Amino acid sequence: MTTALAPHRDRQGAARARQAVLASRDRFWKPSDLQLGPSTVHHLLGDLEDRGELRRIRRGLYWRGTKTPLGMAPPSPERLVEALTPGAGVGPAGLSAANALRLSTQVPRRAQIAVPDRAPSDAGAVMFVSRAARTGRAATRLTPTEVAMLEVLDDWPALVEVELAQATRQLTELLRSGIVRAERLADAATTEPGQTRARLRALLTAAGRSDLADRVPAADRRTESAALATLAFV
């Protein structure tokens, strides 16, 4: 008797799951979200994708957004980042970091996101870069803006579009304002490259936080000299 009723219960469960998906908006769906057998879930999600009711992001991850004449609208880069890299210490990299800090007007074709771990494969409008060795970012739970500052300090000459004196002033003011937490940055910097540490030490000193600058490990003299040559204090 149990065997005979199982297909009926499965059809009812699939119908309820389909209804729940169709009633949702602006959310991701994973097979584990649906209390159904693996084969039933696979068939249901695949069918909804074929009908244009879901957008497949990658294996095991679907998006239910707004339907348009061209199909299901994709999730925003911000939502993708939240779904694929939910841990702490994640933030903009490259030109995305410079743009977020108003140091460049260039907007990359794909948002660049730094992850303090093994980076997931790229998805949609997001390109991930691994910063697995920079574990201090996750340990100190840096915000995206704080990560952006470290990323810019790491590749300063290549990313900064505004005048160097202006860029240096802007980052110094960020440290003074509290928008970025100087203490957290100083602690996270222990796992950052030498040029990043050298530039952060100089900015902390300029912001009146020599106490925190002393907590950042110094780079070797050659690295420090080259790094500081690209800053401009007025």
Backbone torsions as a table, in degrees:
resi	resn	phi	psi	omega
1	MET	NA	-41.0	179.0
2	THR	-61.1	-40.7	-179.6
3	THR	-64.2	-37.9	-177.8
4	ALA	-69.4	-32.5	-177.4
5	LEU	-83.1	-19.5	-174.4
6	ALA	-57.7	-47.6	179.5
7	PRO	-60.6	-36.0	180.0
8	HIS	-64.1	-45.9	179.3
9	ARG	-63.5	-37.1	-178.9
10	ASP	-66.1	-40.0	178.4
11	ARG	-65.3	-39.8	178.1
12	GLN	-65.0	-43.3	179.3
13	GLY	-63.8	-40.1	179.1
14	ALA	-65.2	-38.9	178.9
15	ALA	-64.4	-41.6	178.5
16	ARG	-66.6	-39.6	179.3
17	ALA	-65.1	-42.4	177.9
18	ARG	-60.4	-43.9	179.7
19	GLN	-62.4	-41.0	179.9
20	ALA	-64.1	-42.3	179.0
21	VAL	-64.5	-47.0	-177.4
22	LEU	-66.2	-25.7	180.0
23	ALA	-83.5	-9.2	-175.6
24	SER	-89.2	160.3	175.7
25	ARG	-144.7	142.9	174.1
26	ASP	53.2	54.3	175.9
27	ARG	-150.3	157.3	175.6
28	PHE	-90.4	152.0	175.4
29	TRP	-127.6	136.7	175.2
30	LYS	-123.7	156.2	178.2
31	PRO	-53.7	-34.9	-178.5
32	SER	-69.4	-13.5	177.7
33	ASP	-74.6	-16.6	-175.1
34	LEU	-112.4	124.7	-176.4
35	GLN	-82.5	69.2	-179.3
36	LEU	-136.7	165.6	175.7
37	GLY	-65.3	153.5	-177.0
38	PRO	-53.3	-45.2	-177.5
39	SER	-67.7	-38.1	179.2
40	THR	-66.7	-42.6	178.3
41	VAL	-61.9	-46.3	-179.6
42	HIS	-58.5	-45.5	-179.4
43	HIS	-65.3	-42.8	-177.2
44	LEU	-64.8	-49.3	-178.9
45	LEU	-65.9	-38.7	177.8
46	GLY	-64.6	-39.6	179.0
47	ASP	-65.8	-42.5	179.0
48	LEU	-65.8	-34.7	175.9
49	GLU	-65.7	-45.8	179.9
50	ASP	-60.1	-33.0	-179.5
51	ARG	-84.9	0.9	178.9
52	GLY	78.7	15.0	-179.9
53	GLU	-90.3	-14.5	175.8
54	LEU	-136.0	151.4	174.5
55	ARG	-113.5	123.1	-179.8
56	ARG	-78.2	123.3	178.4
57	ILE	-88.8	-48.0	174.6
58	ARG	-163.6	178.6	-178.4
59	ARG	-56.2	123.5	176.9
60	GLY	81.7	9.8	179.5
61	LEU	-141.4	123.0	-178.0
62	TYR	-127.1	156.5	-178.8
63	TRP	-123.2	133.0	174.7
64	ARG	-113.8	104.1	-178.1
65	GLY	-119.9	-132.4	-179.3
66	THR	-103.3	129.0	178.0
67	LYS	-79.0	135.9	178.5
68	THR	-128.0	169.0	177.0
69	PRO	-58.5	-20.5	-179.9
70	LEU	-97.9	5.3	-179.9
71	GLY	116.0	-171.0	-178.7
72	MET	-70.3	123.8	178.3
73	ALA	-63.3	140.0	-178.2
74	PRO	-74.7	162.1	175.1
75	PRO	-70.3	157.3	177.1
76	SER	-68.8	157.5	176.0
77	PRO	-55.1	-36.9	-179.6
78	GLU	-62.7	-42.3	179.3
79	ARG	-68.4	-36.5	177.3
80	LEU	-62.5	-44.7	-180.0
81	VAL	-61.1	-44.3	179.2
82	GLU	-59.3	-40.3	-175.8
83	ALA	-74.9	-37.4	-172.1
84	LEU	-94.6	-23.3	-179.7
85	THR	-136.3	73.0	-173.4
86	PRO	-76.0	-5.8	-176.7
87	GLY	-77.7	177.7	179.6
88	ALA	-82.4	163.4	175.2
89	GLY	78.5	19.8	178.9
90	VAL	-100.1	139.8	179.5
91	GLY	-171.2	178.8	-176.6
92	PRO	-62.8	148.1	175.8
93	ALA	-126.5	167.7	173.7
94	GLY	53.7	-138.3	-179.1
95	LEU	-64.3	-27.9	176.6
96	SER	-63.0	-38.6	178.4
97	ALA	-68.0	-45.3	180.0
98	ALA	-62.7	-39.4	179.3
99	ASN	-67.9	-40.0	180.0
100	ALA	-62.7	-31.3	-179.2
101	LEU	-95.5	8.0	179.0
102	ARG	60.6	36.2	176.4
103	LEU	-103.4	-3.9	178.1
104	SER	-156.5	146.9	177.1
105	THR	-95.2	-4.8	-178.8
106	GLN	-73.3	135.5	177.8
107	VAL	-117.3	116.2	-178.8
108	PRO	-64.9	153.9	179.9
109	ARG	-61.7	-34.9	176.2
110	ARG	-124.1	134.9	178.5
111	ALA	-60.7	133.6	-179.3
112	GLN	-102.6	125.2	-174.5
113	ILE	-127.0	127.5	178.0
114	ALA	-92.4	134.2	-177.7
115	VAL	-123.2	126.7	-179.2
116	PRO	-80.1	50.4	-176.3
117	ASP	-168.7	-172.3	172.2
118	ARG	-65.4	126.1	-174.6
119	ALA	-78.0	139.0	173.7
120	PRO	-68.4	162.6	177.2
121	SER	-66.4	153.0	-178.1
122	ASP	-59.8	150.0	-179.2
123	ALA	-144.7	128.0	175.3
124	GLY	54.9	-124.4	-176.3
125	ALA	-90.9	16.3	-176.1
126	VAL	-121.1	132.5	173.8
127	MET	-116.0	124.8	-177.2
128	PHE	-99.0	143.1	174.4
129	VAL	-125.2	139.3	-176.7
130	SER	-85.3	134.1	171.8
131	ARG	-126.9	49.0	-171.9
132	ALA	-59.9	-31.2	-178.5
133	ALA	-78.1	-15.0	-174.9
134	ARG	-94.2	63.6	-172.5
135	THR	-68.3	-19.6	179.4
136	GLY	-61.2	-26.8	-179.4
137	ARG	-63.7	-43.7	179.2
138	ALA	-75.6	-39.7	-177.6
139	ALA	-61.9	-35.2	-179.6
140	THR	-96.1	1.4	176.6
141	ARG	54.4	54.9	179.1
142	LEU	-64.7	147.1	174.5
143	THR	-80.4	165.4	176.4
144	PRO	-55.8	-38.3	179.5
145	THR	-66.1	-39.2	178.1
146	GLU	-66.8	-39.4	175.7
147	VAL	-63.4	-42.0	179.3
148	ALA	-58.4	-39.7	179.2
149	MET	-63.1	-45.5	178.9
150	LEU	-63.5	-39.3	179.4
151	GLU	-63.8	-41.4	179.4
152	VAL	-67.4	-41.6	179.1
153	LEU	-64.7	-27.8	179.7
154	ASP	-71.0	-39.4	-175.1
155	ASP	-124.3	40.5	-173.2
156	TRP	-48.1	-56.2	-174.9
157	PRO	-61.0	-32.8	-175.6
158	ALA	-82.4	-20.0	-171.9
159	LEU	-105.8	-29.1	-173.2
160	VAL	-79.4	123.3	-178.2
161	GLU	-101.6	-32.1	179.6
162	VAL	-74.9	170.5	178.0
163	GLU	-58.7	142.6	-174.8
164	LEU	-59.7	-39.0	179.3
165	ALA	-63.1	-40.5	179.0
166	GLN	-66.3	-43.1	-179.9
167	ALA	-62.1	-42.8	178.8
168	THR	-63.3	-41.2	177.7
169	ARG	-61.7	-44.8	-177.2
170	GLN	-60.8	-43.5	-179.2
171	LEU	-71.8	-35.0	176.3
172	THR	-62.9	-41.7	178.8
173	GLU	-66.2	-35.1	175.7
174	LEU	-60.0	-42.1	179.3
175	LEU	-65.9	-39.5	-179.9
176	ARG	-70.5	-34.1	-173.0
177	SER	-73.6	-24.9	-175.5
178	GLY	90.1	-2.7	176.4
179	ILE	-59.8	-38.9	168.0
180	VAL	-108.8	143.1	-175.1
181	ARG	-89.6	106.6	-175.2
182	ALA	-57.6	-39.3	-179.0
183	GLU	-62.8	-43.8	-179.8
184	ARG	-65.0	-40.6	179.6
185	LEU	-63.6	-42.3	179.6
186	ALA	-61.6	-41.9	179.8
187	ASP	-69.3	-41.0	-179.5
188	ALA	-67.5	-27.5	-173.4
189	ALA	-65.6	-13.7	-178.8
190	THR	-61.3	-22.9	179.9
191	THR	-109.1	13.5	178.8
192	GLU	-91.7	159.6	177.9
193	PRO	-62.7	162.1	-176.1
194	GLY	-58.0	-43.1	-177.8
195	GLN	-66.6	-32.8	176.9
196	THR	-67.1	-45.3	-179.8
197	ARG	-62.6	-41.7	-178.7
198	ALA	-62.7	-43.9	-179.1
199	ARG	-69.4	-39.4	178.6
200	LEU	-64.8	-41.5	177.9
201	ARG	-57.8	-43.3	-179.1
202	ALA	-65.9	-40.9	-179.7
203	LEU	-68.5	-39.5	178.1
204	LEU	-63.6	-40.3	177.8
205	THR	-63.8	-43.6	179.0
206	ALA	-65.0	-28.8	179.8
207	ALA	-83.8	3.3	179.5
208	GLY	83.7	20.1	-179.1
209	ARG	-119.3	57.5	178.0
210	SER	-61.0	-30.1	178.6
211	ASP	-60.8	-38.6	178.6
212	LEU	-78.0	-34.8	177.6
213	ALA	-58.5	-37.3	-179.9
214	ASP	-68.4	-19.9	179.1
215	ARG	-82.0	-14.2	179.5
216	VAL	-87.5	123.8	-179.5
217	PRO	-58.0	132.5	-179.6
218	ALA	-71.8	148.3	174.3
219	ALA	-86.0	168.2	176.0
220	ASP	-66.8	161.3	-170.9
221	ARG	-60.0	-41.7	-178.3
222	ARG	-64.9	-45.0	179.1
223	THR	-63.3	-44.0	-179.6
224	GLU	-62.4	-43.5	-179.4
225	SER	-61.9	-44.3	-179.8
226	ALA	-67.2	-39.7	-178.4
227	ALA	-67.4	-44.0	-176.3
228	LEU	-73.5	-21.0	178.6
229	ALA	-64.9	-20.4	-178.2
230	THR	-94.7	-5.7	173.7
231	LEU	-90.5	160.1	-180.0
232	ALA	-143.3	106.9	178.7
233	PHE	-98.2	136.1	179.6
234	VAL	-116.9	NA	NA
